[in-house]
Amino acid sequence: MPDVGARHTVAWSRSPAVLSLLSGLLLWASFPPLGWWPLAWVAPVGWLMLVRPEPLPGRRPYVTLALTVFLHWLVLLQGIRLAHPALYLGWVALAAYMAVYPLLFVALARIAVHRWRLSVILAAPVVWTGLELVRGHAITGFSMALLGHTQVSWTTLLQMADVGGAYGVSFLVMLVAACMARTLPVACGQHPPTGSRWSVWPLLPALLALAGAIGYGQHQLRVSSRSPAPRQPLRVALIQGSFDTIFEFNAERERGNFLRYRELSEQAVAQHPDVQLVVWPESMFTGGAGEILVAGPIEVPADAPLLAEEYRQRVRMQALSFSYKVEDVARRLNAARGPRQNANSGGVHLVVGTDTLLLSAGDARRYNSALCIRPDGQLTGRYYKMHRVMFGEYLPWGDAFPFLYRLTPMAQGLAPGEAPQCFRVSEWRLSPSICFESTVPHLIREHVQTLRKSNRLPDLLVNVTNDGWFWGSNILDLQLACCVFRAIEHRLPMIVAANTGISAYVDSDGKVQQRGPRRRESVLYAEVKPDGRLTCYGRMGDLPAGLCASFCLALALFGLATRLSRNKAGRTGRY
């Protein structure tokens, strides 16, 4: 005889809207601005309760699921819209795109559970992790706000990222959530004979997995505390101004921003004469007039408003002016240290962000670049950003149809860089990245491994970013969480210089040793300590997550084949 009490207990699980809204709300609360990270361990339960029943309850459950998840992403990513009204379209489009993945999660996990007869405890974390990897690569990729990123405050747990990356932490969180969902009764029709009672045994694998991750984390932290440093710390000053991004170009405003950064830098070096490296955020060194590089004869565009020779003279003068600016800033900073300090050390190096216009063979390419400047004012390294932000730094098909740029606040698209670079500062090797590149795990791994193969294995990851686009919103926190994972994945300390924040020094254990304020000026001083450990993640990368993605592909192909077979059988039956 059916258990009437159990039937009432499971009745709530027959509302896709309630379950999906609950999961979306809990997961949103797990991220900043609230940052209630323990909620992430139970947040997926609502979606998992849509995986377990057969059939799926509701009249149009996938439509309901899509709408509720869209609301989750719309609220979580609302900071994207703040810099300009034109970004509202991108905000809505991104939220709609991100809503596809929880939808696929429920659909594919249901195939695994109900067609392949796998336990939800196994199917859910594999499918979720595989889809996170897919969204990290598809359509240029978006790897912010992964499920594992909610745990950024739990340093001990995060140590497992040196094996499986952020995807490994996501796998663990979803595994525990699936175990908890498996303990709950679930409605499987009017009179559910199976799964209608509470179970306790699924908590055992959850506890074992958590205990293993915590034990591994404690071991790695002990190893880190006992390992001797391979070299002396690097003394760094991270310069954080606070200038919100405004699309309309104003040369005077840009020049004022540059001068303020120069002033903060001089003050920083004067107060801490032992500083070896000063880092500015992305684009702040431009000052209204970026770098110009000329490769070969200067060709005059057909639409240039100047005479040919006058145009060439303007180009030469701007290129020379930028060189003078580089030398002037280097001279000022080293003079601020005082003659005694300069005599006893190697001087102050700079890493700065600017835009670079490369003119060559009738082609003009503009790059988002990071420069390394020696104490004598000579450029010793230049890195071009490799991973551009769609709709922020380029438009799809914009090269083929330039008129598209006239419909937006962007004057033209930026060209992508082709290779990582290594900056040398004293005995240290630095691997630079720009802006959202720190959110792309496979890109940073490509940087590190490429440099390692050329015997230039970096000692420090450096990210320069202009987060004035987001006006102090939670997007700043989401980006910083990615930097924490990059440091652990490669056991390399990471420094971040961010306009409007959040600038930071993250050590190789993922501990945020220095953190700047939000939307306020600040100068962070850090003694960056090296770490000589190699990691499994560095060797094998996203292979485990790739296997999960392959599993998702197999499920999708199976589901598609089953649907086509049913449609064919239905048509045959009608005839």
C-alpha positions as CSV (number, residue, x, y, z in Angstrom):
1,M,0.0,0.0,0.0
2,P,1.5,3.4,-0.9
3,D,2.8,5.5,1.9
4,V,0.4,8.5,2.0
5,G,2.8,10.6,4.1
6,A,5.6,10.0,1.6
7,R,3.3,11.0,-1.2
8,H,2.7,14.3,0.5
9,T,6.4,14.7,1.2
10,V,7.4,14.3,-2.4
11,A,4.6,16.4,-3.9
12,W,6.7,19.6,-3.9
13,S,9.2,17.9,-6.3
14,R,6.6,18.0,-9.1
15,S,7.0,21.7,-9.7
16,P,9.8,22.5,-12.2
17,A,9.4,26.2,-11.7
18,V,9.8,26.0,-7.9
19,L,12.7,23.6,-8.0
20,S,14.6,25.6,-10.7
21,L,14.0,29.0,-9.1
22,L,15.2,27.6,-5.8
23,S,18.4,26.3,-7.3
24,G,19.0,29.5,-9.2
25,L,18.4,31.6,-6.1
26,L,20.7,29.5,-3.9
27,L,23.5,29.5,-6.5
28,W,23.2,33.2,-7.0
29,A,23.5,33.7,-3.2
30,S,26.6,31.5,-3.3
31,F,28.5,34.1,-5.4
32,P,29.3,37.7,-4.5
33,P,27.8,40.1,-3.6
34,L,26.4,37.8,-0.9
35,G,29.1,35.2,-1.1
36,W,27.3,32.6,1.0
37,W,29.4,29.8,-0.4
38,P,28.1,26.9,1.8
39,L,24.8,27.2,-0.1
40,A,26.5,26.0,-3.3
41,W,26.7,22.5,-1.9
42,V,22.8,22.3,-1.9
43,A,22.0,24.8,-4.7
44,P,21.9,22.2,-7.5
45,V,19.5,19.9,-5.6
46,G,16.5,21.6,-7.3
47,W,17.8,20.8,-10.8
48,L,18.8,17.3,-9.7
49,M,15.2,16.7,-8.5
50,L,14.2,17.4,-12.1
51,V,16.6,14.7,-13.3
52,R,15.4,11.9,-11.1
53,P,11.6,11.5,-11.8
54,E,10.3,9.6,-14.8
55,P,8.5,11.2,-16.6
56,L,9.5,14.8,-16.1
57,P,6.7,16.7,-14.4
58,G,4.9,19.7,-15.8
59,R,3.3,20.7,-19.1
60,R,6.4,22.4,-20.6
61,P,9.2,21.7,-18.1
62,Y,12.1,22.7,-20.4
63,V,10.5,26.0,-21.2
64,T,10.0,26.7,-17.5
65,L,13.6,25.6,-16.8
66,A,15.0,27.9,-19.5
67,L,13.1,30.9,-18.2
68,T,14.1,30.4,-14.6
69,V,17.7,29.8,-15.4
70,F,17.8,32.8,-17.7
71,L,16.7,34.9,-14.7
72,H,19.5,33.5,-12.6
73,W,22.2,34.5,-15.1
74,L,20.6,37.8,-15.8
75,V,20.9,38.8,-12.1
76,L,24.3,37.3,-11.6
77,L,25.9,39.0,-14.6
78,Q,24.1,42.4,-14.3
79,G,27.4,44.2,-13.9
80,I,28.1,43.7,-17.6
81,R,25.5,46.3,-18.6
82,L,26.8,49.3,-16.6
83,A,29.4,51.0,-18.9
84,H,27.1,51.9,-21.8
85,P,23.4,51.4,-22.9
86,A,24.6,49.4,-25.9
87,L,25.9,46.7,-23.5
88,Y,22.3,45.8,-22.4
89,L,21.9,43.8,-25.5
90,G,25.1,41.9,-24.8
91,W,24.1,41.3,-21.2
92,V,20.7,39.8,-22.2
93,A,22.3,37.7,-25.0
94,L,24.9,36.3,-22.7
95,A,22.4,35.5,-20.0
96,A,20.2,33.7,-22.6
97,Y,23.2,31.8,-23.9
98,M,24.3,30.7,-20.4
99,A,20.8,29.5,-19.7
100,V,21.4,26.8,-22.3
101,Y,23.8,24.9,-20.1
102,P,21.6,24.0,-17.1
103,L,19.0,23.1,-19.7
104,L,21.4,20.7,-21.3
105,F,22.5,19.4,-17.9
106,V,19.0,18.3,-17.0
107,A,18.4,16.8,-20.4
108,L,21.7,14.9,-20.7
109,A,21.6,13.7,-17.1
110,R,18.1,12.4,-17.6
111,I,19.4,10.3,-20.5
112,A,22.2,8.9,-18.4
113,V,19.9,8.1,-15.4
114,H,16.8,6.8,-17.2
115,R,18.2,5.3,-20.5
116,W,21.7,4.2,-19.4
117,R,20.6,3.4,-15.9
118,L,23.4,5.2,-14.2
119,S,23.1,6.6,-10.7
120,V,22.5,10.3,-10.5
121,I,25.5,10.4,-8.1
122,L,27.8,9.5,-11.0
123,A,25.9,11.0,-13.9
124,A,25.3,14.5,-12.5
125,P,29.0,15.5,-11.7
126,V,30.3,14.0,-15.0
127,V,27.7,15.8,-17.1
128,W,28.0,19.1,-15.2
129,T,31.8,19.1,-15.5
130,G,31.7,18.3,-19.1
131,L,29.4,21.1,-19.9
132,E,31.5,23.6,-17.9
133,L,34.4,22.6,-20.1
134,V,32.3,23.1,-23.3
135,R,31.2,26.6,-22.3
136,G,34.8,27.4,-21.5
137,H,35.6,26.8,-25.2
138,A,32.4,27.4,-27.2
139,I,32.0,30.7,-29.0
140,T,35.4,32.0,-27.6
141,G,34.5,30.6,-24.2
142,F,33.1,31.9,-20.9
143,S,34.6,30.3,-17.8
144,M,33.6,32.8,-15.1
145,A,31.2,31.8,-12.4
146,L,31.9,28.0,-12.5
147,L,30.3,26.0,-9.7
148,G,33.7,25.5,-8.1
149,H,34.4,29.2,-8.0
150,T,31.8,29.5,-5.2
151,Q,34.4,27.8,-2.9
152,V,37.1,30.4,-3.4
153,S,37.2,31.2,0.4
154,W,37.9,27.5,1.3
155,T,41.6,27.4,0.7
156,T,42.1,23.9,2.0
157,L,39.5,22.4,-0.4
158,L,40.8,24.4,-3.4
159,Q,44.2,22.6,-3.3
160,M,42.8,19.8,-5.4
161,A,42.7,22.3,-8.3
162,D,46.4,21.5,-8.9
163,V,45.1,18.2,-10.3
164,G,41.8,18.9,-11.9
165,G,41.7,22.6,-12.1
166,A,38.5,24.6,-11.2
167,Y,36.5,21.9,-13.0
168,G,37.7,19.4,-10.4
169,V,36.2,21.5,-7.6
170,S,33.0,21.8,-9.6
171,F,32.9,18.0,-9.9
172,L,33.2,17.6,-6.2
173,V,30.5,20.2,-5.3
174,M,28.1,18.6,-7.8
175,L,28.9,15.1,-6.5
176,V,28.0,16.1,-3.0
177,A,24.8,17.8,-4.2
178,A,23.8,14.7,-6.1
179,C,24.4,12.6,-3.0
180,M,22.1,14.8,-1.0
181,A,19.5,14.8,-3.8
182,R,19.6,11.0,-3.8
183,T,18.7,11.0,-0.1
184,L,15.4,12.7,-0.8
185,P,12.2,11.0,-1.9
186,V,11.1,11.7,-5.4
187,A,7.8,11.5,-7.2
188,C,7.7,9.0,-10.0
189,G,4.0,9.1,-10.9
190,Q,0.8,8.9,-9.0
191,H,1.9,5.9,-6.9
192,P,5.7,5.8,-6.7
193,P,6.8,2.3,-5.7
194,T,10.5,3.3,-5.9
195,G,12.4,6.3,-4.6
196,S,9.5,7.5,-2.4
197,R,11.4,7.2,0.9
198,W,14.3,8.9,2.5
199,S,17.7,7.2,2.1
200,V,20.8,7.7,4.2
201,W,23.5,5.6,2.4
202,P,24.2,8.3,-0.4
203,L,25.7,10.5,2.3
204,L,28.6,8.0,2.6
205,P,30.3,8.7,-0.8
206,A,29.8,12.5,-0.2
207,L,31.6,12.3,3.1
208,L,34.4,10.1,1.7
209,A,34.9,12.5,-1.3
210,L,35.0,15.5,1.0
211,A,37.4,13.9,3.4
212,G,39.7,13.0,0.6
213,A,39.7,16.5,-0.8
214,I,40.3,18.1,2.6
215,G,43.1,15.6,3.4
216,Y,44.8,16.3,0.1
217,G,44.5,20.0,0.7
218,Q,46.0,19.9,4.2
219,H,48.9,17.8,2.8
220,Q,49.6,20.3,0.1
221,L,49.5,23.3,2.5
222,R,52.0,21.5,4.8
223,V,54.3,20.9,1.9
224,S,54.1,24.5,0.8
225,S,54.9,25.8,4.3
226,R,58.0,23.6,4.6
227,S,59.4,24.0,1.1
228,P,62.5,26.3,0.9
229,A,62.0,29.3,-1.5
230,P,64.1,28.9,-4.7
231,R,65.0,32.7,-4.7
232,Q,64.5,35.9,-2.8
233,P,61.0,37.5,-2.8
234,L,60.1,40.1,-5.5
235,R,59.0,43.4,-4.0
236,V,56.1,44.8,-6.0
237,A,53.8,47.8,-6.0
238,L,50.4,47.4,-7.6
239,I,48.9,50.7,-8.7
240,Q,45.1,50.9,-8.6
241,G,43.4,54.1,-9.7
242,S,39.6,54.4,-9.9
243,F,38.3,55.7,-13.3
244,D,35.0,54.2,-14.5
245,T,35.0,53.4,-18.2
246,I,33.2,55.9,-20.4
247,F,33.0,55.1,-24.1
248,E,33.1,58.6,-25.5
249,F,36.8,59.4,-26.1
250,N,38.1,62.4,-24.3
251,A,41.9,63.0,-24.8
252,E,42.1,65.4,-21.8
253,R,40.4,62.9,-19.5
254,E,42.7,60.1,-20.7
255,R,45.7,62.3,-20.2
256,G,44.5,63.1,-16.6
257,N,44.1,59.4,-15.8
258,F,47.7,58.7,-17.0
259,L,49.1,61.6,-14.9
260,R,47.3,60.3,-11.8
261,Y,48.8,56.9,-12.2
262,R,52.2,58.4,-12.7
263,E,51.7,60.4,-9.5
264,L,50.6,57.4,-7.5
265,S,53.6,55.4,-8.8
266,E,56.1,58.1,-7.7
267,Q,54.5,58.2,-4.3
268,A,54.7,54.5,-4.0
269,V,58.4,54.3,-4.8
270,A,59.2,57.2,-2.6
271,Q,57.5,55.5,0.4
272,H,59.0,52.1,-0.4
273,P,62.3,52.6,-2.1
274,D,63.1,48.9,-2.1
275,V,60.3,48.2,-4.7
276,Q,61.6,46.4,-7.7
277,L,58.5,46.3,-9.9
278,V,55.6,48.7,-10.4
279,V,52.6,47.4,-12.2
280,W,49.9,49.5,-13.9
281,P,46.5,48.2,-15.1
282,E,45.4,47.6,-18.6
283,S,45.3,50.6,-21.0
284,M,46.2,53.1,-18.3
285,F,49.6,53.9,-19.8
286,T,48.0,55.0,-23.1
287,G,47.1,58.5,-21.8
288,G,45.2,59.4,-25.0
289,A,48.2,58.5,-27.2
290,G,49.2,54.9,-27.4
291,E,52.2,53.2,-28.9
292,I,52.9,53.2,-32.6
293,L,55.2,50.7,-34.2
294,V,56.3,51.1,-37.9
295,A,57.5,48.1,-39.8
296,G,58.7,49.3,-43.2
297,P,57.7,52.4,-45.2
298,I,54.7,54.3,-43.8
299,E,51.9,53.9,-46.3
300,V,49.2,56.7,-46.3
301,P,45.6,55.5,-46.2
302,A,43.4,56.7,-49.1
303,D,41.0,58.4,-46.7
304,A,43.7,60.2,-44.7
305,P,42.7,63.9,-44.1
306,L,46.3,65.0,-44.4
307,L,48.9,65.3,-47.1
308,A,51.1,62.2,-47.5
309,E,54.3,63.7,-46.0
310,E,52.4,65.4,-43.2
311,Y,50.7,62.1,-42.3
312,R,54.1,60.3,-42.2
313,Q,55.5,63.1,-40.0
314,R,52.5,62.8,-37.6
315,V,53.1,59.1,-37.3
316,R,56.8,59.5,-36.6
317,M,56.2,62.2,-34.0
318,Q,53.6,60.1,-32.1
319,A,55.9,57.1,-32.1
320,L,58.8,59.3,-30.8
321,S,56.5,60.9,-28.2
322,F,55.5,57.5,-26.8
323,S,59.2,56.5,-26.5
324,Y,59.9,59.8,-24.6
325,K,56.9,59.0,-22.3
326,V,58.3,55.6,-21.5
327,E,61.7,57.0,-20.7
328,D,60.3,59.8,-18.7
329,V,58.1,57.6,-16.4
330,A,61.0,55.2,-15.8
331,R,63.4,58.1,-15.0
332,R,60.8,59.7,-12.6
333,L,60.2,56.5,-10.7
334,N,63.9,55.6,-10.3
335,A,64.7,59.2,-9.2
336,A,61.9,58.9,-6.6
337,R,63.9,56.1,-4.9
338,G,66.8,58.3,-4.1
339,P,70.5,58.0,-5.2
340,R,71.6,55.7,-2.4
341,Q,68.9,53.1,-3.2
342,N,69.5,53.3,-6.9
343,A,73.2,52.7,-6.3
344,N,72.6,49.5,-4.3
345,S,70.0,47.8,-6.5
346,G,68.9,47.2,-10.0
347,G,66.3,49.9,-10.1
348,V,62.6,49.9,-10.7
349,H,61.0,47.9,-13.6
350,L,57.5,48.6,-14.9
351,V,54.8,46.5,-16.4
352,V,52.1,48.7,-17.9
353,G,49.1,48.3,-20.2
354,T,48.5,50.3,-23.4
355,D,47.2,50.0,-26.9
356,T,49.7,49.4,-29.7
357,L,49.1,50.4,-33.4
358,L,51.3,48.3,-35.7
359,L,51.7,49.7,-39.2
360,S,53.2,47.4,-41.8
361,A,52.9,46.8,-45.6
362,G,49.7,48.8,-45.9
363,D,48.1,47.0,-43.0
364,A,47.2,48.7,-39.7
365,R,46.6,46.5,-36.7
366,R,45.7,47.7,-33.2
367,Y,46.5,45.5,-30.2
368,N,45.8,45.5,-26.5
369,S,49.3,45.2,-25.1
370,A,51.4,44.9,-22.0
371,L,54.9,46.3,-21.9
372,C,57.9,45.6,-19.7
373,I,60.1,48.6,-19.2
374,R,63.6,48.5,-17.7
375,P,64.9,51.1,-15.2
376,D,66.7,52.9,-18.0
377,G,63.5,53.4,-19.9
378,Q,64.1,50.7,-22.6
379,L,61.3,48.3,-23.6
380,T,62.4,44.7,-23.0
381,G,59.1,42.9,-23.6
382,R,55.8,43.3,-25.3
383,Y,52.8,41.0,-25.1
384,Y,49.7,41.3,-27.3
385,K,46.5,40.0,-25.8
386,M,45.6,36.7,-27.4
387,H,42.0,36.1,-26.2
388,R,39.8,39.0,-27.2
389,V,36.4,39.8,-25.6
390,M,33.6,39.5,-28.1
391,F,31.5,42.7,-28.3
392,G,34.0,44.4,-26.1
393,E,37.2,44.3,-28.3
394,Y,35.8,43.0,-31.6
395,L,32.6,42.2,-33.4
396,P,32.0,38.9,-35.1
397,W,32.4,39.4,-38.9
398,G,33.6,42.9,-38.2
399,D,36.7,42.5,-40.4
400,A,34.5,41.4,-43.3
401,F,31.9,44.1,-42.7
402,P,33.6,47.2,-41.2
403,F,30.3,49.2,-41.2
404,L,29.3,47.1,-38.2
405,Y,31.7,49.0,-36.0
406,R,29.8,52.3,-36.9
407,L,26.8,50.8,-35.2
408,T,28.6,50.5,-31.9
409,P,30.8,52.7,-29.6
410,M,33.9,50.8,-30.8
411,A,35.9,52.6,-33.5
412,Q,37.5,49.3,-34.7
413,G,38.3,45.8,-33.5
414,L,41.5,44.8,-31.9
415,A,43.7,42.2,-33.5
416,P,44.7,39.0,-31.5
417,G,48.2,38.3,-30.3
418,E,49.9,35.1,-31.5
419,A,52.1,33.9,-28.7
420,P,52.8,34.2,-24.9
421,Q,55.7,36.2,-23.7
422,C,58.2,36.2,-20.9
423,F,59.2,39.4,-19.1
424,R,62.5,39.4,-17.2
425,V,62.6,41.4,-13.9
426,S,65.8,40.8,-12.0
427,E,66.0,37.0,-11.5
428,W,62.3,36.5,-12.1
429,R,60.4,35.4,-15.2
430,L,56.9,36.9,-15.6
431,S,54.1,35.6,-17.7
432,P,51.7,38.5,-18.5
433,S,48.0,38.3,-19.3
434,I,45.4,41.0,-20.0
435,C,41.9,41.5,-18.6
436,F,39.6,38.5,-18.9
437,E,42.5,36.2,-20.1
438,S,42.9,35.3,-16.4
439,T,39.4,33.7,-16.5
440,V,40.4,31.3,-19.3
441,P,42.1,28.3,-17.7
442,H,43.4,26.6,-20.9
443,L,44.9,29.8,-22.2
444,I,47.0,30.5,-19.1
445,R,48.0,26.8,-19.1
446,E,49.1,27.3,-22.8
447,H,51.1,30.3,-21.7
448,V,52.9,28.4,-19.0
449,Q,53.5,25.2,-21.0
450,T,54.8,27.1,-24.1
451,L,57.2,29.1,-22.0
452,R,58.3,25.9,-20.1
453,K,59.1,24.1,-23.4
454,S,61.4,27.1,-24.4
455,N,63.2,26.9,-21.0
456,R,61.5,30.1,-19.8
457,L,59.2,28.6,-17.2
458,P,57.6,31.6,-15.4
459,D,58.0,32.3,-11.7
460,L,55.0,34.7,-11.5
461,L,51.7,35.3,-13.3
462,V,50.9,39.0,-13.9
463,N,47.5,40.2,-15.0
464,V,46.7,43.8,-15.9
465,T,43.1,44.6,-16.2
466,N,40.8,47.6,-16.6
467,D,37.6,46.7,-14.7
468,G,36.2,50.2,-14.9
469,W,33.7,48.7,-17.3
470,F,31.8,47.1,-14.3
471,W,31.5,50.1,-12.0
472,G,32.3,48.1,-8.8
473,S,29.9,45.3,-9.4
474,N,30.3,41.6,-8.5
475,I,32.0,41.0,-11.9
476,L,35.2,42.1,-10.1
477,D,34.9,39.3,-7.5
478,L,34.1,36.7,-10.2
479,Q,37.3,37.7,-12.0
480,L,39.4,37.6,-8.9
481,A,38.1,34.1,-8.1
482,C,39.5,32.9,-11.4
483,C,42.9,34.3,-10.5
484,V,42.9,32.3,-7.3
485,F,42.4,29.1,-9.3
486,R,45.1,30.0,-11.9
487,A,47.6,30.4,-9.0
488,I,46.8,27.0,-7.6
489,E,46.6,25.2,-10.9
490,H,50.2,26.1,-11.7
491,R,51.6,26.7,-8.2
492,L,52.6,30.1,-9.4
493,P,51.9,33.3,-7.4
494,M,49.8,35.8,-9.3
495,I,49.6,39.6,-9.0
496,V,46.7,41.6,-10.4
497,A,46.7,45.3,-11.2
498,A,43.1,46.4,-11.8
499,N,41.7,49.9,-12.5
500,T,38.8,50.4,-10.0
501,G,39.8,47.1,-8.3
502,I,40.1,44.4,-7.3
503,S,44.0,44.5,-7.4
504,A,45.5,41.6,-5.5
505,Y,48.5,39.4,-4.7
506,V,47.5,35.7,-4.6
507,D,50.2,33.3,-3.4
508,S,50.7,29.8,-5.0
509,D,48.4,28.2,-2.4
510,G,45.5,30.5,-3.6
511,K,45.6,32.7,-0.5
512,V,44.8,36.3,-1.2
513,Q,47.7,38.0,0.7
514,Q,46.9,41.5,-0.5
515,R,43.5,42.8,-1.8
516,G,42.6,46.3,-3.0
517,P,39.4,48.1,-2.3
518,R,36.5,48.3,-4.7
519,R,36.2,51.4,-6.8
520,R,38.8,53.4,-4.8
521,E,42.4,54.4,-5.3
522,S,45.0,52.2,-3.6
523,V,48.6,51.1,-3.8
524,L,49.3,47.5,-2.8
525,Y,52.8,46.5,-1.6
526,A,53.7,42.8,-1.7
527,E,56.7,40.6,-1.2
528,V,56.0,37.9,-3.8
529,K,57.4,34.5,-2.7
530,P,58.3,32.0,-5.4
531,D,57.2,28.4,-5.5
532,G,59.1,25.6,-7.2
533,R,56.4,22.9,-7.4
534,L,55.1,21.4,-10.6
535,T,51.5,20.3,-10.9
536,C,49.5,17.5,-12.4
537,Y,47.2,20.1,-14.0
538,G,50.2,21.6,-15.7
539,R,51.1,18.2,-17.2
540,M,47.7,16.9,-18.3
541,G,45.5,20.0,-18.4
542,D,41.8,19.6,-18.8
543,L,42.0,15.9,-19.7
544,P,39.6,14.7,-16.9
545,A,37.1,17.4,-17.8
546,G,37.6,16.5,-21.5
547,L,36.6,12.9,-20.7
548,C,33.5,14.3,-19.0
549,A,32.7,16.4,-22.1
550,S,33.1,13.3,-24.3
551,F,30.6,11.5,-22.1
552,C,28.2,14.4,-22.7
553,L,28.7,14.1,-26.4
554,A,27.9,10.4,-26.3
555,L,24.7,11.1,-24.4
556,A,23.7,13.9,-26.8
557,L,24.3,11.6,-29.8
558,F,22.4,8.8,-28.2
559,G,19.5,11.1,-27.3
560,L,19.4,12.5,-30.9
561,A,19.5,9.0,-32.4
562,T,16.7,7.9,-30.2
563,R,14.5,10.9,-31.1
564,L,15.1,10.4,-34.8
565,S,14.3,6.7,-34.5
566,R,11.1,7.5,-32.7
567,N,10.1,10.1,-35.3
568,K,10.8,7.6,-38.1
569,A,8.8,4.9,-36.4
570,G,5.9,7.4,-35.9
571,R,5.9,8.3,-39.6
572,T,6.0,4.6,-40.6
573,G,3.1,3.8,-38.3
574,R,1.0,6.6,-39.9
575,Y,1.5,5.1,-43.3
